[in-house]
Structures are given as structure tokens and as C-alpha cells.
Amino acid sequence: MFETHELELAKTADVIVRQMMKIKEGENFLITVDSGADSRVAHAVANAGKSVDAKVALVYYSEPPEVGGGADPYLPEPVSVAIQNCDAWLSLERQYLLYSTPWRKAFKVGGKTRYLCLAGMDVEMLVRCIGKVDMKALAAFQDRLWNMTKKTKKMRITSPTGMNISFENDPKRGIDNHKGKADDTSIPHMLPGQIGWMPIEETVNGILVFDGSLYPPIGMLRGPVSLTIKEARIVKISGGPDAKTFEAWLKKWNDPNMYNVVHICYGCNPGAKLTGNIVEDERFWGVTEWGIGFAPVTIGGKAGPAASHTDGICLSQSIWMGGVQTEKDGEYIEPELVKLAKKLGK
């Protein structure tokens, strides 16, 4: 009996092991997967790891009700021990462990553990966002966008839903460029098709509107969630039922740092769809994604640790880098980006 996309999954798993993570013979290769994730993906990657004679450990556990630090109380101790004792770690669990206590202990820039987060990705997502993507063409597009951002001091973003936010960038801060390379400990590596950074906090002001998805605690949004931002902090939340759900979720942590805006990212994976899985949604073509709560370790900034982390997706925005518009209604319009996008089928 054949499974859907069985052959494409095998190819994609091989790409992850051999090209992205560059798993080597004899390495301790850990794959974490909770009961809410797609077991076919976990088994395919485990088989690919064994094909290079790595020491593969597939750790399966019950799905926690929260992500990040919120998952801490629910994690079996053997999971935490395994995470802190491996050479390479592939995160496939639905409720991601990024920013959890075991993750903080295991991942250190320049440390031992290589980390790739593909949390919650099922077979279809994995094949269309990795297996069927021209990684060289995607890297060229991202490098162009990364260089443009690195050289830009002032930015402004608007959208038809009322988003109007501006900020300034600090050239001394890092800009993560996730383009499919996951073979070192320089950054926490993610699904390709994303560029992320933290602007200068006191300059992040205006209205931020999530109208795609927001996870946790919601997933796909039924209506816009509008945030009033002052110096990179949420000072007001407005909207319909989803806004009330989000406001209650932030409040329950009793942690003022959960109101910090800690990063912005571009999405530019040509295979990504808006599904409610935040790992894929963040890479949906033309979106911006904003992180709130726990601050990533590699992009600088003043925000401290927080109890958890959440990410929201903004659709159909227009972006100005300095006085030059580079995106309009969710489509990149800068001439060189347009040329590079065509090579990706966009």
C-alpha cells in the first residue's frame, strides 16, 4: 500500500539530513515529536538519518497544551535530558519547544547542538516548502532582501486593515537569514523562506494588525487583531472575539515581558500556504510576521526573557525602506526582487 507523497517525502527527508543539517556518521541525531505531530515525517527523517549511519534517537511524547516555556511543566524528564545531550536536534513536535527551558540549556551560539525547527510540519507542508523549492533561487532572493534591509535605517509598514507602524534599524544588530542552511550553531535554524530582526525598541510605534494567523493561542484568525504599540510594547488590544482571546492569553502569564514586541520577519517561501501552522504561515509569500514575548538570542535588542512567545501574521501590507516602496499589497515590487521572484515562480 502506497502513502500519499511517499517518494517526495523520502527525497525531502534526505535533503534535510544530508544538505540542510549535514548529519554525519556517528553523530547523535535527535528527533523530537509529540502526539499532535505527523509521525510519517518523523519516521522518514529518522530513516534518512540512519542512511548516513548517524546514531538516531526518535523521542515521542504527549502533546503539551502550550508552546515554549509554557510546555516546561508537561515535558517528561527524559525528553529534556535527550535535548541537552545531542549533536543535532530536529524539532518536529506540534507544540514547539523553541524558547523552552530545555531549549535554552541546549542551544547556545557557538555551542555543541545544531538545531532545526520544523515544528508541526506534515508531509504536504514539508514537500511543498522544502522538497519542491529551488533552494538556490530562494537563497538569491533572500540575500537581496537581507542586504536591502541591512542598509535601511527607517522603515514603515501599512495595510488595508489599518496597520501603520514605523521603526528604525540598528546596523549593529543581527539579521537572521533562514535560507535552508542548518549545519552550525550560529543561530536557531528554521524553515527556509524567512528573514528576521529586531528594530530599535524606542522607535517601534504605531498600529500593528494581525489578520492572517496568531499562534498561540488561536491559529487562523476570524477577524483582525489590532495592537497599539508604543516603544515596542503593546499598550492596547482591540478587535473582535479573537482579540479578546489574545488579550486574556497574554494576561494569564502575569509577566510584563509578554507585552514586548521582540522581532519582525519577512515571509518569502514560494511553497508556503496560510494554514494555521505558524511555522509555515511565517513563510507565506509577502507577509510580515511579528514575535511577542520571549526574545530570540541572535538578533540583539533590549527585551528580556519572558514566560512564553507568540507570533502574528500580517497580510497584504505595503513596505517602505527609507523613501523607497519595496512591497505593495503583499507583493514585492522592487525591480531586482521582481526578477529573482520570477525564478521562484512568483
C-alpha positions in Angstrom: 0.0 0.0 0.0 1.4 3.4 -1.0 1.1 6.5 1.1 0.4 10.0 -0.4 3.7 11.7 -1.5 5.7 8.8 -0.1 8.5 9.2 -2.7 8.6 13.0 -2.4 8.8 12.7 1.4 11.7 10.4 1.2 13.6 12.9 -1.1 12.7 15.8 1.3 13.9 13.9 4.3 17.2 13.2 2.6 17.6 16.9 1.8 17.0 17.8 5.5 19.6 15.2 6.7 22.3 15.5 4.1 22.0 19.1 2.7 20.4 21.2 5.4 21.7 19.7 8.7 24.6 17.8 7.2 24.3 14.9 9.7 27.5 12.9 9.9 28.3 9.3 10.6 28.4 8.6 14.3 26.6 11.8 15.4 23.9 11.8 18.0 20.9 12.9 15.9 17.8 13.6 18.0 14.3 14.0 16.5 11.5 15.2 18.9 7.9 14.6 18.0 4.8 15.0 20.2 1.5 13.2 19.8 0.0 16.1 17.8 2.6 15.9 15.0 2.8 13.9 11.8 4.6 10.6 12.5 5.3 10.0 8.9 7.6 12.9 8.8 9.4 11.8 11.9 9.9 8.2 10.6 11.1 9.4 7.2 13.8 11.7 8.6 14.8 9.0 11.1 15.4 6.6 8.2 17.4 9.3 6.3 19.5 9.8 9.4 20.2 6.1 9.7 21.2 6.0 6.0 24.2 8.2 6.9 25.0 6.0 9.9 24.1 8.6 12.5 23.0 7.5 16.0 19.3 8.3 15.6 17.0 8.8 18.5 13.3 9.4 17.9 11.7 10.8 21.1 7.9 10.7 21.2 5.8 12.2 24.0 2.3 13.5 24.8 1.5 16.9 23.2 1.7 19.7 25.8 -1.1 22.3 26.0 1.4 25.2 25.5 4.5 26.0 23.4 7.9 27.3 24.5 8.3 27.9 28.2 4.7 27.0 28.7 5.5 23.4 27.8 8.1 23.1 30.6 5.8 21.6 33.3 4.5 18.9 30.9 7.7 17.6 29.4 8.9 14.2 30.6 12.4 14.4 32.1 13.9 12.0 29.5 12.9 14.5 26.8 14.8 17.3 28.5 17.9 15.1 29.0 17.9 14.0 25.4 17.7 17.5 24.1 20.7 18.5 26.2 22.8 15.6 25.0 22.9 15.5 21.2 24.9 16.8 18.4 22.0 17.7 16.1 18.3 18.2 17.0 15.4 18.3 14.6 12.2 19.7 16.2 9.1 18.3 14.7 6.7 18.5 17.6 3.4 20.4 17.0 3.8 22.4 20.2 7.2 23.8 19.6 9.9 23.7 22.2 11.8 26.7 20.9 12.3 29.1 23.9 11.5 26.3 26.4 13.9 25.7 29.3 15.5 22.6 27.7 16.0 24.5 24.5 17.7 27.4 26.4 20.0 24.9 28.1 20.8 23.0 24.9 21.1 25.8 22.3 24.0 28.3 22.7 25.5 30.3 19.9 28.8 28.5 19.2 27.8 25.6 21.3 27.6 21.9 20.5 24.0 21.4 19.4 22.8 22.2 15.9 19.1 23.0 15.9 16.5 23.0 13.2 12.8 23.9 13.9 10.2 22.4 11.6 7.6 22.2 14.3 4.3 20.7 13.4 5.0 20.3 9.7 3.1 17.5 8.0 4.0 15.7 4.8 2.3 18.2 2.5 3.9 21.2 4.1 7.4 19.7 4.1 7.3 18.6 0.5 6.0 21.9 -0.9 8.2 24.2 1.4 11.4 22.2 1.0 11.2 19.3 -1.4 9.8 21.3 -4.3 11.6 24.6 -3.7 14.6 25.8 -5.7 16.8 26.5 -2.7 19.5 28.3 -4.8 16.9 30.7 -6.3 15.3 31.2 -2.9 18.8 32.0 -1.3 19.5 34.5 -4.0 16.1 36.3 -3.4 16.6 36.3 0.4 20.2 37.6 0.1 18.9 40.5 -1.9 16.2 41.3 0.6 18.6 40.8 3.5 21.1 43.2 2.0 18.5 45.8 1.3 17.2 45.6 4.9 20.6 45.7 6.4 21.3 49.0 4.6 17.9 50.6 5.6 17.6 52.8 8.7 14.0 53.9 8.6 11.0 51.7 7.7 7.3 52.0 7.6 4.6 49.3 7.0 0.9 49.8 6.3 -2.0 47.6 5.3 -5.7 47.9 4.3 -6.8 46.7 7.7 -5.4 49.8 9.4 -1.8 48.8 10.1 0.5 51.7 10.2 3.8 51.2 12.1 7.2 52.7 11.7 10.6 51.9 13.2 14.4 52.3 12.8 17.0 49.6 12.4 20.3 49.3 14.2 23.1 48.0 11.8 24.9 46.5 14.7 22.1 44.1 15.4 21.9 40.7 13.7 19.5 39.9 10.9 18.7 36.2 10.7 18.5 34.9 7.1 16.9 31.4 7.1 17.5 30.0 3.7 17.9 26.3 4.2 21.3 26.1 5.9 21.2 24.4 9.3 24.6 22.9 9.8 26.1 25.1 12.5 25.2 26.6 15.9 25.3 30.3 14.7 21.5 30.7 15.0 18.5 28.6 15.8 17.8 27.4 12.2 14.3 27.5 10.8 12.3 26.5 7.7 13.7 28.4 4.8 11.9 31.5 3.5 12.3 33.9 6.3 14.4 36.9 7.4 14.1 38.3 10.9 15.5 41.1 13.1 14.7 43.4 16.0 14.4 47.2 15.3 15.4 49.8 17.8 12.8 49.4 20.5 12.0 53.1 21.3 11.4 53.7 17.6 8.7 50.9 17.1 5.5 52.9 17.3 2.0 52.8 15.7 -0.7 50.2 14.9 0.1 46.6 14.3 -2.7 44.5 12.8 -2.7 40.7 12.7 -5.1 39.4 10.1 -3.7 36.1 9.0 -3.0 33.9 11.9 -1.9 34.2 15.5 -0.4 31.3 17.4 -0.6 30.7 20.3 -3.4 30.8 21.3 -5.6 30.9 18.2 -4.3 29.8 14.8 -6.2 31.1 11.8 -7.9 34.4 12.7 -11.6 35.1 12.1 -11.1 38.9 12.2 -8.3 41.4 12.6 -6.5 41.8 16.0 -5.2 45.4 16.3 -2.4 46.3 18.7 -1.3 49.8 19.6 2.4 49.8 20.0 4.5 52.3 21.9 8.2 51.8 22.1 7.9 48.1 21.2 5.3 47.4 23.9 1.7 46.5 23.5 -0.4 49.2 25.2 -3.8 48.4 23.8 -5.5 45.4 22.1 -8.7 45.9 20.1 -10.9 43.8 17.7 -13.5 41.1 17.9 -13.6 37.7 19.8 -10.0 36.8 18.7 -8.7 40.0 20.2 -10.3 39.2 23.5 -8.9 35.7 23.4 -5.4 37.0 22.8 -5.7 39.7 25.5 -6.7 37.0 28.0 -3.9 34.7 27.0 -1.2 37.5 27.4 -2.7 38.4 30.8 -2.7 34.9 32.2 1.1 34.8 32.2 1.4 37.6 34.7 4.6 38.7 33.0 5.1 42.2 31.8 7.7 41.0 29.2 4.9 39.1 27.4 3.8 42.5 26.0 7.2 43.2 24.4 7.4 43.2 20.6 10.7 41.3 20.0 11.1 40.8 16.3 9.8 41.3 12.8 10.2 38.8 9.9 9.6 38.7 6.1 7.9 35.7 4.6 9.1 34.6 1.2 8.9 30.8 0.8 7.1 30.2 -2.6 5.6 26.9 -1.5 4.1 28.1 1.8 0.4 28.4 2.3 -1.6 30.0 5.1 -2.7 27.0 7.1 -2.8 28.0 10.8 0.6 26.3 11.4 2.7 29.2 12.4 5.9 27.7 11.2 4.5 27.7 7.6 2.4 30.8 8.0 5.5 32.9 8.8 7.0 32.0 5.4 3.8 32.7 3.4 4.9 34.9 0.4 4.8 38.6 1.1 3.7 38.6 4.8 5.4 40.1 7.7 5.4 38.2 11.0 5.9 39.8 14.4 7.1 38.0 17.5 5.9 38.9 21.0 7.2 37.7 24.4 10.5 35.8 24.7 13.3 37.4 22.7 15.4 35.4 20.2 19.0 35.1 21.2 20.7 36.2 18.0 19.2 39.5 16.9 20.1 41.8 19.8 17.7 44.1 21.4 16.8 45.0 25.0 13.9 42.7 25.7 14.5 40.2 28.4 13.3 36.6 28.9 9.5 36.1 29.0 7.2 33.2 30.1 6.3 32.3 26.5 6.3 33.5 22.9 3.7 34.1 20.2 3.8 35.1 16.6 1.2 37.0 14.4 0.9 37.3 10.7 0.1 40.5 8.7 -1.3 40.2 5.2 -1.4 42.5 2.2 1.0 45.1 3.6 3.0 47.7 1.9 6.6 48.4 2.9 8.8 51.4 2.6 12.6 51.2 3.1 13.6 54.8 3.6 11.6 56.6 0.9 11.5 53.6 -1.5 8.5 51.3 -1.6 9.6 47.7 -1.9 6.3 45.9 -1.4 2.8 46.7 -2.3 -0.3 44.9 -1.1 1.8 41.8 -0.2 3.8 41.6 -3.4 7.5 42.6 -3.7 7.8 45.3 -6.3 11.5 46.3 -6.1 12.8 45.6 -9.6 15.6 43.2 -8.7 13.4 41.3 -6.3 10.8 41.0 -9.0 13.4 39.4 -11.3 14.5 37.0 -8.6 10.9 36.2 -7.6 10.2 35.1 -11.2 12.8 32.4 -10.9 10.8 31.1 -7.9 7.6 31.1 -9.9 6.2 34.2 -8.1 
